[in-house]
Amino acid sequence: MKAKKYRSFSFFKFFFFSFVIFLLVVFILIITAPALISSAQGKSLLLKIINNNFSGKISIESINLNWRGEQSIKGFSLTDDNNSVTFKAFETQLSLLDILLKKRLDFGTTRLEDLYAEISLYETKDLGIKAREAAKKAQPEKTDLIAWFLPRTFSGNMEIINANLVILKPGIDPAEFNNVANLSTNLHVEITEDIIKLSKAAKIKCGISPALYKIIIENNNLNNRLLLAEPASLETNIETFEILVKKPVKDFLSLLNSAKFDIKMRTQKFSLTDTLYKQAIILAPLTISASSKNASLKTILNADAVFTCTDHSGNILDKGDISVQSEISDIVKPDGSFNKNGLLLKLNTSFKGLSTARLDKLFNTNNTITAVMGKTLDLKASAELKGLKGPVDIYFKTSNSTAAISALINKDSVLLRDDVKAELTVTPALGALVLKNINPILITAVSSSRPIYITINQNGFYVPLNKASFSDIKIEEAVIDLGELTLENGGLLNPLVAFLKSTYGRQMTASFTPLKASLAEGIAQYSRMDTVIANSFHIATWGTIDIENDTLDVTLGLTSDTLDKAFDIEGLSEDYILKIPVRGSTENPKVNWAEAAKQIGTLVLKRKIDEKLPGLGTAIEELFNKPDGKD
């Protein structure tokens, strides 16, 4: 009988097989970890571990993780004492294996749906210098391992559907912003130690809600008179985008100065509400493009839009085109601060179909602009301003007027670089609102054989920028050539014609000589202007009109040939003129016709006495017209 053989125990083999089994178990756990976590039991265990180490609470309806497949989370909820964040679904095609092993990440299609965030804002107290220094020292330094782990490039299609936000702040009512963002974008981003840039052109589609628009307006301290009336869909094409990250980005200016971009944005419809005048302004379509190598060199901003404005009843007030082309250079100084005095702006803009009624309301001019220009305005303007100072050229044309203005904007005023030349077509509204301030007779002007020509001398012209008062505008000399006008028989003209013992129909023509005018402290001063009415009577006018207070200090003169024709007064010298004061207002001029009749009666008596006793009538006139206190 043979003795049994026993194999000797090998620790090495035991260790080897144990290690292999351990690695196999670890490998299986690693391989199956996403599936384990995605299971109901794994999800519960994961949430238990997280919530035990978190002050708030996280809940997840379902989770699906894969090493090489898609990842998804549904029914996510995070709450703490002050904030809460929920979303219906998050899905991404980025695999877990790519996150661990690759420096180039492709997110494929990533989608976030029905995001709701409730954020509480509380003021924090300053920790003090020592506390801040301690907190700064406590922060861990960046390691090469972290830098190595971060991706160098990432790309993919990203979508955010229906994002909602509620902001809570002590002392104010909750601010609710529903459906503030719908975003769809295709990004290819490259990150290095120096720059973040797009490696391919990107297309972004996003929705802008009225609430999000309001946030943008208020955060930038802009006038909130114009508010977005309905959600707008914005399409953006980004050809290039690059930001230097070596230098710290402190604010928007430093961001702009370190960026290179070429962006085009378009929306089919951008609907605004003018809350002041209860009007709707629709820009459809609206196109904006912007490009920059950096703000110190040149930033180009262009915009084009077709606009329609309607009142609260839906009636169209105006409709036209807007175009703006601009170049902005030297926005920031080398230290990153705003370069107010050195900023260079080149601007070309045009408006077609702009409502003049809107300008009247904007400048509170009582329909004067509409009376002068007509209902719509086409305008072209160009400027080259450095530190908000420099030349500006404006040309406008309407159904009733044209004008060319070459101005110079200084620190606190607008001056002229050349004489202003304008042409005005006479209308009843022009006479009733504008021409009456030149001559009270012109209040009944209804038409003209040609435009009125106006030239404003560049010398002595001054408009302040820091004051809106009409009395601060100065015009040293303007020449107004009225030509021949058609006047209605009303206003001052009616009693004048009656005084001259004549009768005319409803309308009559009047020819005017050019006059010179000036404006200072709200008072217009006019030189003598001769007028021939109905090819019959010759009169003259001159004096001042206080435009702001609407008061007259004008002289109406009856010439010798008119006195001869109307009252049969012969023998007067050719340069003789009977002066009649005109006071009151442009709407209601006051003339002392009784005093005028008395003067004419004296002239008639003088002529009759001189016929019988030459020289006696003149002596009597001098006696009665002798100044008081003089021999």
MIKOLKE-179054 format. One line per field, with one value per residue (C-alpha): residue in one letter; x, y, z. Coordinates in Angstrom, 2 decimals, always signed. Layout:
<sites>
res <- c(A,...)
c1 <- c(X,...)
c2 <- c(Y,...)
c3 <- c(Z,...)
</sites>
This chain:
<sites>
res <- c(M,K,A,K,K,Y,R,S,F,S,F,F,K,F,F,F,F,S,F,V,I,F,L,L,V,V,F,I,L,I,I,T,A,P,A,L,I,S,S,A,Q,G,K,S,L,L,L,K,I,I,N,N,N,F,S,G,K,I,S,I,E,S,I,N,L,N,W,R,G,E,Q,S,I,K,G,F,S,L,T,D,D,N,N,S,V,T,F,K,A,F,E,T,Q,L,S,L,L,D,I,L,L,K,K,R,L,D,F,G,T,T,R,L,E,D,L,Y,A,E,I,S,L,Y,E,T,K,D,L,G,I,K,A,R,E,A,A,K,K,A,Q,P,E,K,T,D,L,I,A,W,F,L,P,R,T,F,S,G,N,M,E,I,I,N,A,N,L,V,I,L,K,P,G,I,D,P,A,E,F,N,N,V,A,N,L,S,T,N,L,H,V,E,I,T,E,D,I,I,K,L,S,K,A,A,K,I,K,C,G,I,S,P,A,L,Y,K,I,I,I,E,N,N,N,L,N,N,R,L,L,L,A,E,P,A,S,L,E,T,N,I,E,T,F,E,I,L,V,K,K,P,V,K,D,F,L,S,L,L,N,S,A,K,F,D,I,K,M,R,T,Q,K,F,S,L,T,D,T,L,Y,K,Q,A,I,I,L,A,P,L,T,I,S,A,S,S,K,N,A,S,L,K,T,I,L,N,A,D,A,V,F,T,C,T,D,H,S,G,N,I,L,D,K,G,D,I,S,V,Q,S,E,I,S,D,I,V,K,P,D,G,S,F,N,K,N,G,L,L,L,K,L,N,T,S,F,K,G,L,S,T,A,R,L,D,K,L,F,N,T,N,N,T,I,T,A,V,M,G,K,T,L,D,L,K,A,S,A,E,L,K,G,L,K,G,P,V,D,I,Y,F,K,T,S,N,S,T,A,A,I,S,A,L,I,N,K,D,S,V,L,L,R,D,D,V,K,A,E,L,T,V,T,P,A,L,G,A,L,V,L,K,N,I,N,P,I,L,I,T,A,V,S,S,S,R,P,I,Y,I,T,I,N,Q,N,G,F,Y,V,P,L,N,K,A,S,F,S,D,I,K,I,E,E,A,V,I,D,L,G,E,L,T,L,E,N,G,G,L,L,N,P,L,V,A,F,L,K,S,T,Y,G,R,Q,M,T,A,S,F,T,P,L,K,A,S,L,A,E,G,I,A,Q,Y,S,R,M,D,T,V,I,A,N,S,F,H,I,A,T,W,G,T,I,D,I,E,N,D,T,L,D,V,T,L,G,L,T,S,D,T,L,D,K,A,F,D,I,E,G,L,S,E,D,Y,I,L,K,I,P,V,R,G,S,T,E,N,P,K,V,N,W,A,E,A,A,K,Q,I,G,T,L,V,L,K,R,K,I,D,E,K,L,P,G,L,G,T,A,I,E,E,L,F,N,K,P,D,G,K,D)
c1 <- c(+0.00,+1.31,+1.44,-0.71,+1.12,+0.21,+0.79,+2.66,+0.82,+2.12,+1.59,+2.69,+0.09,-2.59,-1.67,-1.55,-4.95,-6.45,-5.09,-6.45,-9.86,-9.71,-8.85,-11.59,-14.09,-12.88,-13.05,-16.55,-17.56,-16.06,-17.73,-21.04,-20.79,-22.93,-25.54,-25.43,-25.82,-28.61,-30.55,-33.16,-31.01,-27.85,-29.64,-31.04,-27.60,-25.97,-28.61,-28.30,-24.53,-24.93,-27.78,-25.93,-23.12,-25.26,-27.19,-30.09,-31.82,-31.37,-33.87,-33.77,-36.61,-34.33,-30.69,-29.09,-25.26,-23.10,-19.39,-19.73,-23.39,-25.71,-26.25,-29.59,-31.18,-34.91,-36.95,-34.03,-34.71,-32.28,-33.50,-31.93,-33.04,-32.86,-32.75,-34.26,-33.44,-35.47,-35.50,-37.55,-34.76,-31.04,-29.66,-26.18,-24.35,-21.05,-19.73,-18.15,-15.13,-14.46,-14.52,-11.81,-9.56,-9.87,-8.76,-11.19,-14.82,-17.75,-21.04,-23.00,-26.51,-27.01,-30.47,-31.83,-35.62,-38.01,-35.49,-36.95,-34.68,-35.68,-32.78,-32.66,-30.36,-29.01,-26.54,-23.30,-21.22,-17.61,-15.40,-12.64,-9.07,-7.79,-10.68,-10.31,-6.57,-7.22,-9.82,-7.44,-4.65,-7.07,-7.87,-5.95,-3.46,-4.12,-2.14,-0.73,-2.96,-6.12,-4.77,-3.96,-7.44,-9.34,-10.41,-8.56,-11.45,-15.14,-17.95,-21.56,-25.13,-26.60,-30.27,-32.04,-35.83,-38.07,-35.86,-37.70,-36.32,-37.66,-35.47,-36.23,-34.71,-35.57,-37.72,-39.05,-41.74,-40.60,-39.45,-40.75,-39.25,-41.08,-39.67,-36.67,-34.52,-34.88,-31.41,-30.05,-26.37,-23.59,-20.23,-16.64,-14.46,-10.69,-9.05,-5.37,-3.47,-3.72,-7.00,-10.51,-11.74,-14.13,-12.36,-15.36,-18.14,-21.08,-24.81,-27.03,-30.80,-32.35,-35.60,-35.70,-38.68,-40.07,-38.80,-35.25,-35.23,-36.29,-33.42,-30.92,-32.31,-32.30,-28.87,-27.35,-29.15,-30.97,-34.26,-37.09,-39.61,-39.36,-40.20,-40.37,-44.03,-43.76,-41.08,-38.59,-36.55,-32.93,-30.57,-26.86,-23.96,-20.54,-17.81,-14.96,-14.75,-11.59,-10.84,-7.42,-7.47,-3.89,-5.00,-7.75,-11.18,-12.45,-15.49,-17.18,-14.64,-11.67,-13.57,-14.23,-10.62,-9.33,-11.83,-11.84,-15.20,-17.33,-21.02,-24.22,-27.66,-31.09,-34.66,-37.69,-39.76,-38.82,-41.94,-41.59,-44.09,-43.63,-45.01,-45.10,-47.24,-48.92,-47.61,-46.29,-43.01,-42.29,-38.86,-39.33,-36.76,-33.92,-30.28,-27.27,-23.62,-20.58,-16.89,-13.73,-10.06,-10.08,-11.58,-8.29,-8.15,-11.64,-15.09,-17.65,-21.37,-24.04,-27.82,-30.63,-34.36,-37.75,-39.97,-43.71,-45.31,-48.98,-51.18,-53.24,-56.00,-53.64,-53.56,-50.21,-48.48,-45.30,-43.41,-39.91,-36.27,-33.44,-29.76,-26.79,-23.11,-20.55,-16.89,-15.72,-12.01,-9.94,-12.76,-10.40,-7.11,-4.01,-4.96,-8.38,-10.47,-13.02,-11.32,-13.97,-11.82,-10.03,-12.87,-13.30,-16.76,-17.46,-21.17,-23.34,-27.06,-30.23,-33.96,-36.69,-40.34,-39.80,-42.90,-42.44,-45.32,-43.05,-40.36,-42.90,-43.80,-40.16,-39.13,-42.51,-42.74,-46.54,-46.70,-44.21,-41.89,-44.80,-45.95,-42.49,-41.49,-44.68,-45.76,-42.68,-38.94,-36.04,-32.75,-29.06,-26.45,-22.72,-20.35,-16.76,-16.45,-13.41,-14.26,-17.83,-16.54,-16.26,-18.09,-21.65,-23.38,-27.15,-29.31,-33.05,-35.82,-39.56,-42.63,-42.48,-38.82,-35.14,-32.14,-28.40,-26.64,-22.89,-22.26,-19.52,-20.18,-18.01,-17.89,-21.09,-22.51,-23.30,-21.76,-21.95,-19.12,-21.03,-24.18,-27.40,-29.53,-33.15,-36.26,-39.82,-43.08,-45.84,-48.91,-51.70,-50.11,-46.75,-48.36,-50.41,-47.55,-44.27,-44.57,-46.64,-43.42,-41.81,-44.69,-48.23,-49.68,-48.32,-50.57,-53.05,-50.44,-51.77,-49.49,-46.60,-45.42,-42.05,-40.40,-39.31,-35.50,-33.78,-30.06,-28.61,-25.15,-22.62,-21.11,-22.72,-24.80,-24.93,-27.03,-26.16,-26.02,-26.47,-29.67,-32.94,-34.27,-35.17,-33.97,-30.35,-30.26,-28.47,-28.67,-26.73,-28.09,-30.58,-31.95,-35.55,-36.77,-40.54,-41.10,-44.78,-47.36,-51.11,-52.80,-56.32,-58.32,-58.21,-56.07,-54.36,-54.84,-58.63,-58.70,-55.71,-57.56,-60.68,-58.60,-57.24,-60.84,-60.54,-62.35,-60.89,-62.00,-61.25,-57.59,-55.04,-51.38,-48.57,-44.97,-42.24,-38.70,-36.04,-35.53,-32.72,-33.45,-31.60,-32.46,-31.21,-32.76,-35.91,-36.54,-36.45,-35.54,-36.51,-35.28,-37.64,-39.56,-41.61,-44.81,-47.06,-50.57,-52.69,-50.39,-51.97,-50.91,-47.33,-46.65,-43.57,-43.02,-40.14,-39.60,-39.24,-41.27,-40.78,-41.32,-41.25,-43.82,-45.67,-45.64,-45.28,-43.35,-43.79,-44.25,-46.61,-45.68,-47.91,-45.84,-46.52,-47.84,-50.29,-51.49,-51.99,-53.91,-56.10,-56.65,-55.76,-52.85,-50.54,-47.24,-45.63,-41.97,-41.13,-39.44,-42.32,-43.90,-46.75,-45.82,-48.53,-47.59,-48.66,-48.77,-50.49,-49.68,-49.11,-52.50,-54.26,-52.31,-53.54,-53.49,-54.71,-56.57,-58.15,-54.71,-53.73,-56.89,-56.09,-52.62,-54.11,-56.71,-53.87,-52.13,-55.35,-55.93,-52.33,-52.66,-55.88,-54.41,-51.21,-53.29,-54.73,-51.92,-48.64,-46.47,-49.17,-50.25,-46.69,-46.29,-49.49,-48.38,-45.04,-46.84,-49.16,-46.41,-43.90,-42.33,-43.36,-41.12,-39.45,-39.93)
c2 <- c(+0.00,+3.21,+6.26,+9.37,+12.34,+15.82,+18.93,+21.55,+24.91,+27.73,+31.22,+32.75,+30.86,+31.73,+35.42,+35.38,+33.74,+35.96,+39.07,+37.90,+37.27,+40.71,+42.42,+40.48,+41.56,+45.16,+45.02,+43.58,+46.25,+48.96,+47.57,+47.17,+50.31,+52.48,+49.73,+49.28,+53.01,+53.12,+50.42,+51.34,+49.99,+51.69,+55.00,+54.85,+54.07,+56.89,+59.43,+58.26,+58.84,+62.28,+63.47,+62.36,+64.73,+67.56,+70.22,+70.05,+67.20,+65.70,+63.38,+61.69,+59.88,+57.78,+57.69,+55.87,+55.77,+54.00,+53.76,+54.08,+54.95,+57.83,+59.31,+60.58,+61.87,+62.36,+64.00,+65.81,+67.90,+69.78,+71.81,+73.48,+76.17,+78.98,+77.55,+74.86,+73.54,+71.01,+69.77,+67.23,+65.57,+65.82,+63.73,+63.65,+61.41,+61.98,+58.65,+58.16,+56.51,+59.63,+61.72,+59.58,+58.85,+61.63,+65.22,+65.78,+65.50,+65.16,+65.75,+64.71,+65.95,+67.26,+68.32,+69.97,+70.20,+72.09,+73.72,+75.51,+77.38,+79.34,+81.43,+83.50,+86.52,+87.61,+90.35,+89.05,+90.92,+91.77,+89.18,+91.68,+91.71,+88.94,+86.62,+87.19,+86.48,+83.30,+82.13,+82.86,+80.81,+77.97,+77.55,+74.66,+75.45,+74.19,+71.06,+69.79,+66.71,+68.85,+70.82,+67.54,+66.15,+69.12,+68.68,+70.63,+70.58,+69.84,+69.95,+68.96,+70.08,+71.55,+72.35,+74.05,+73.83,+75.94,+77.43,+79.20,+81.32,+82.85,+85.31,+86.00,+88.95,+90.39,+93.49,+93.00,+90.88,+87.63,+88.11,+85.35,+84.79,+82.07,+80.42,+82.79,+80.61,+78.13,+77.44,+75.26,+75.47,+73.57,+74.31,+73.30,+74.82,+74.61,+75.46,+76.11,+77.81,+81.12,+81.16,+79.79,+79.78,+78.20,+75.75,+75.77,+78.22,+77.88,+78.30,+79.17,+79.33,+80.73,+82.18,+85.53,+85.96,+89.33,+88.52,+87.78,+90.97,+92.94,+91.41,+92.46,+96.02,+96.48,+94.90,+97.33,+100.40,+101.03,+102.87,+100.37,+102.41,+99.87,+96.33,+93.08,+92.34,+88.66,+85.94,+86.30,+83.60,+84.64,+82.90,+83.60,+82.59,+82.88,+82.66,+83.32,+83.77,+83.89,+85.11,+85.51,+83.87,+84.60,+88.04,+88.11,+89.23,+91.77,+93.20,+93.53,+96.05,+93.80,+90.89,+92.94,+94.05,+90.48,+89.06,+88.49,+87.74,+87.83,+87.40,+87.76,+87.70,+87.64,+87.44,+87.24,+89.34,+91.51,+93.08,+95.94,+97.95,+101.68,+101.90,+105.72,+106.21,+102.76,+101.92,+98.71,+98.75,+95.66,+95.02,+92.32,+91.21,+92.53,+91.78,+92.68,+91.94,+92.59,+91.92,+92.87,+92.02,+93.69,+96.89,+98.80,+98.32,+98.29,+96.93,+97.00,+97.00,+97.06,+96.72,+96.64,+96.36,+96.89,+98.55,+99.04,+101.13,+100.81,+102.46,+100.65,+100.07,+98.45,+101.41,+101.76,+105.00,+104.58,+101.93,+102.01,+100.87,+101.47,+100.93,+101.57,+100.99,+101.88,+101.45,+101.90,+102.06,+102.67,+101.74,+100.89,+102.26,+100.08,+99.66,+98.27,+101.31,+103.02,+105.43,+108.17,+110.95,+108.81,+106.63,+106.93,+106.42,+106.36,+106.20,+106.02,+105.64,+106.04,+106.06,+105.72,+106.25,+107.57,+109.19,+112.89,+112.67,+110.43,+113.13,+115.75,+113.62,+112.86,+116.54,+117.91,+120.31,+120.57,+119.11,+121.67,+119.05,+117.43,+120.85,+121.66,+118.29,+116.38,+113.02,+110.92,+111.53,+110.00,+110.79,+110.06,+110.92,+110.35,+111.22,+110.77,+111.47,+111.18,+111.40,+112.24,+115.32,+115.81,+116.46,+115.34,+115.56,+115.20,+115.23,+114.75,+114.79,+114.71,+115.45,+119.05,+119.82,+119.13,+120.24,+119.68,+120.25,+120.07,+120.46,+120.11,+118.57,+120.03,+119.16,+121.01,+122.45,+122.02,+124.47,+124.67,+123.84,+125.27,+127.28,+125.30,+125.31,+124.20,+124.26,+124.21,+123.66,+125.91,+124.21,+125.57,+123.79,+125.42,+128.86,+128.26,+126.80,+128.13,+131.05,+133.08,+133.34,+135.16,+137.53,+137.57,+138.02,+134.59,+132.68,+132.23,+131.08,+127.99,+127.41,+128.78,+128.96,+127.54,+126.32,+128.75,+129.02,+129.32,+129.83,+129.83,+131.39,+129.15,+132.08,+132.71,+129.50,+127.72,+124.92,+123.71,+119.99,+120.16,+122.26,+121.57,+125.16,+126.90,+130.20,+128.94,+128.46,+131.23,+132.10,+135.19,+135.46,+133.62,+134.65,+133.68,+133.99,+133.48,+134.23,+134.36,+132.85,+132.33,+133.74,+133.21,+136.29,+135.87,+136.64,+140.02,+140.16,+140.57,+143.82,+145.13,+144.72,+146.29,+149.22,+149.78,+150.04,+147.01,+143.71,+140.44,+136.87,+134.01,+133.88,+136.31,+136.24,+138.08,+138.60,+139.02,+140.33,+138.26,+139.16,+138.66,+137.17,+136.36,+134.41,+134.88,+134.16,+132.88,+136.19,+136.38,+139.71,+140.41,+143.05,+144.95,+142.75,+144.38,+142.72,+143.38,+142.05,+141.02,+143.00,+146.11,+147.21,+147.60,+147.17,+146.50,+144.75,+144.48,+143.97,+141.19,+138.15,+136.46,+132.88,+131.24,+133.63,+134.27,+138.08,+140.57,+143.83,+144.36,+147.41,+147.34,+150.02,+151.47,+152.90,+156.15,+154.44,+152.37,+155.49,+157.26,+154.36,+153.64,+157.17,+159.44,+161.03,+162.50,+164.24,+161.94,+161.13,+157.71,+156.60,+157.74,+154.98,+155.17,+153.09,+151.09,+149.14,+145.48,+143.89,+140.88,+137.33,+135.54,+133.88,+137.16,+140.22,+143.57,+146.64,+150.12,+150.81,+153.95,+155.48,+154.50,+156.14,+159.30,+159.46,+159.02,+161.72,+164.10,+163.30,+163.94,+167.27,+168.33,+167.56,+169.66,+172.63,+172.50,+172.60,+175.98,+177.36,+175.61,+174.87,+175.53,+171.89,+170.78,+173.39,+172.24,+168.60,+169.45,+171.42,+168.53,+165.94,+167.99,+165.88,+166.87,+169.33,+170.60,+173.80)
c3 <- c(+0.00,-1.11,+1.15,+0.10,-1.31,+0.00,-2.03,-0.12,+0.43,-1.84,-0.46,-3.75,-5.73,-3.17,-3.32,-7.08,-7.49,-4.77,-6.47,-9.82,-8.27,-6.53,-9.81,-11.53,-8.86,-9.05,-12.84,-12.69,-10.16,-12.34,-15.45,-13.70,-11.52,-13.85,-14.00,-10.23,-9.63,-12.22,-10.39,-7.81,-4.96,-6.26,-6.74,-3.19,-1.75,-3.71,-2.63,+0.99,+0.96,-0.65,+1.57,+4.72,+3.76,+2.39,+4.29,+1.88,+0.09,-3.36,-4.98,-8.38,-10.09,-12.26,-13.37,-16.26,-16.51,-19.09,-19.65,-23.41,-23.96,-23.10,-19.63,-18.36,-15.17,-14.79,-12.08,-10.37,-7.29,-5.02,-2.04,+0.97,+3.40,+0.83,-2.70,-4.87,-8.34,-10.29,-13.87,-15.71,-17.67,-18.44,-21.28,-22.82,-25.30,-23.48,-22.17,-18.74,-20.36,-22.42,-19.26,-17.66,-20.62,-23.16,-23.35,-26.23,-25.17,-27.54,-25.78,-28.84,-28.15,-24.59,-23.48,-20.31,-20.09,-17.80,-15.48,-12.46,-10.03,-6.93,-5.66,-2.47,-2.39,+0.98,+1.71,+3.21,+5.74,+5.02,+6.72,+7.28,+6.02,+8.30,+7.55,+3.82,+3.96,+5.97,+3.49,+0.65,+2.27,+2.97,-0.71,-2.24,-4.93,-8.43,-9.16,-12.40,-12.03,-12.12,-15.04,-16.80,-16.13,-17.54,-21.19,-23.85,-26.33,-26.16,-28.67,-29.14,-29.62,-26.45,-25.82,-22.92,-23.13,-20.89,-18.19,-15.34,-12.52,-9.29,-7.35,-3.69,-1.88,+1.54,+1.32,-2.22,-3.84,-5.49,-9.10,-11.35,-14.81,-16.70,-19.80,-19.76,-22.00,-24.84,-26.21,-28.97,-29.89,-31.63,-30.01,-30.76,-28.05,-27.61,-24.27,-23.62,-20.84,-22.76,-24.68,-24.96,-28.55,-30.99,-33.28,-35.63,-36.40,-34.01,-34.50,-31.55,-31.48,-28.34,-27.14,-25.33,-23.06,-21.90,-18.39,-19.56,-21.65,-18.57,-16.56,-19.26,-19.35,-15.58,-15.03,-17.54,-16.08,-19.37,-19.79,-19.31,-21.30,-24.16,-23.02,-24.95,-25.71,-26.62,-26.74,-29.58,-31.30,-31.91,-34.34,-33.84,-36.08,-34.41,-37.04,-34.62,-30.85,-28.77,-25.23,-23.66,-20.23,-19.23,-18.07,-15.40,-16.62,-14.07,-15.87,-19.25,-20.53,-19.79,-21.34,-24.48,-24.70,-24.51,-27.02,-30.76,-32.30,-35.43,-34.61,-36.64,-34.97,-36.58,-35.38,-37.62,-35.22,-32.25,-30.74,-28.23,-26.21,-25.61,-22.08,-22.15,-25.26,-25.28,-28.72,-30.25,-32.18,-34.29,-35.82,-38.44,-39.31,-37.14,-38.02,-35.86,-36.58,-34.40,-34.88,-33.03,-32.88,-29.49,-28.18,-28.31,-32.07,-33.55,-32.79,-35.61,-34.80,-37.52,-37.35,-39.91,-39.33,-40.92,-38.32,-37.90,-35.17,-34.21,-31.61,-28.97,-31.55,-34.04,-36.46,-38.25,-37.24,-39.25,-41.18,-42.61,-42.45,-39.99,-40.76,-38.44,-39.24,-36.59,-35.73,-32.16,-31.32,-28.21,-25.82,-22.97,-21.71,-21.26,-17.59,-18.59,-17.58,-19.84,-22.24,-22.16,-23.64,-26.21,-27.46,-31.24,-32.78,-36.51,-37.28,-40.39,-39.96,-41.97,-41.22,-43.82,-42.99,-39.46,-38.00,-37.23,-34.75,-32.66,-32.73,-31.65,-28.64,-27.88,-27.87,-26.70,-29.65,-29.98,-33.54,-34.83,-36.37,-38.23,-39.43,-40.79,-42.20,-42.99,-41.60,-42.38,-42.38,-44.31,-42.62,-43.17,-40.57,-40.17,-37.36,-36.30,-32.61,-30.38,-26.73,-27.83,-29.69,-33.43,-36.74,-37.46,-40.85,-41.18,-44.28,-44.16,-46.71,-46.22,-48.30,-47.05,-46.47,-47.09,-45.05,-44.87,-41.55,-40.97,-37.25,-34.67,-31.26,-28.52,-24.86,-23.99,-27.23,-30.91,-33.38,-37.18,-39.58,-42.56,-43.24,-42.88,-46.01,-45.85,-48.03,-46.67,-48.53,-47.23,-45.74,-43.53,-40.56,-41.27,-41.27,-38.14,-36.07,-37.51,-39.94,-37.45,-35.40,-38.33,-39.09,-37.62,-41.13,-42.10,-39.70,-42.58,-45.16,-46.99,-50.00,-52.03,-55.64,-54.60,-51.37,-48.70,-48.65,-45.28,-44.69,-41.17,-40.89,-39.20,-37.32,-33.94,-33.97,-30.59,-29.11,-25.58,-24.89,-21.13,-21.29,-23.04,-22.85,-26.11,-24.63,-24.64,-28.43,-30.34,-34.04,-34.98,-38.50,-40.66,-44.06,-44.83,-48.42,-48.47,-52.14,-53.10,-50.76,-50.87,-47.75,-46.50,-45.61,-41.84,-38.80,-39.00,-42.76,-42.54,-40.48,-42.47,-45.78,-44.26,-42.95,-46.45,-47.69,-49.95,-50.39,-51.61,-51.90,-49.54,-50.61,-51.99,-53.01,-51.28,-52.41,-49.78,-49.84,-47.97,-44.33,-41.86,-38.45,-35.24,-32.10,-28.54,-25.14,-26.83,-28.63,-32.44,-34.01,-37.63,-40.05,-42.36,-44.78,-47.56,-48.74,-51.72,-51.13,-54.12,-56.43,-54.94,-51.47,-50.28,-46.56,-44.40,-41.07,-38.59,-34.87,-32.29,-31.24,-27.88,-29.11,-25.69,-24.19,-27.49,-27.28,-30.12,-30.41,-34.14,-36.32,-39.30,-41.84,-44.56,-47.42,-49.24,-52.40,-50.29,-48.44,-51.76,-53.24,-50.20,-48.82,-51.75,-49.90,-52.51,-52.17,-49.63,-50.13,-51.56,-48.33,-46.09,-43.98,-41.49,-38.43,-36.65,-33.46,-33.28,-29.82,-28.25,-29.34,-32.63,-32.22,-31.37,-32.55,-31.22,-33.49,-32.45,-35.68,-34.15,-33.59,-37.11,-38.48,-36.48,-38.04,-41.51,-40.77,-39.87,-43.15,-45.14,-43.35,-43.96,-47.68,-47.99,-46.07,-48.12,-51.32,-50.29,-48.14,-49.04,-45.97,-43.39,-43.18,-42.56,-39.80,-38.13,-38.30,-36.71,-33.99,-33.07,-33.29,-31.22,-28.41,-24.84,-23.03,-26.20,-28.13)
</sites>
